[in-house]
């Protein structure tokens, strides 16, 4: 019995179903960022369940959002610094600043945080436009 010839769509479907190993090879920065975010969330929940944040005066979710925003911003900075993983930094910068803004909004107040997040997003868009390769 002879094997029928495979078309391009079948070959593409097999490549797209590579799993975590393929995704890690394709973009290790995003995979590492999401892994670190999950570890951060687990550590935060463990510390909260053990009562380590009871005396701080900060809500646990605020600490979580600020930490998650910093992790996303660090991944974005890593992409800028390491040329092999470089790509436009706009979405990572915006997402990180929004997470930090959500975390600090309750603590500092939205009167201050809202405008600062907008300024940060605007600066990120400006930097993206200025640093774009022509």
Secondary structure, DSSP 8 states (H G I E B T S, - for coil): -------HHHHHHHHHT-HHHHHHHH-HHHHHHHHHHHHHHHHHHHHHHTTTTTTT-S-HHHHHHHHHHHHHHHHHHHHHH-GGG----HHHHHHHHHHHHHHHHHHH-HHHHHHHHHHHHHHHHHHHHHH---
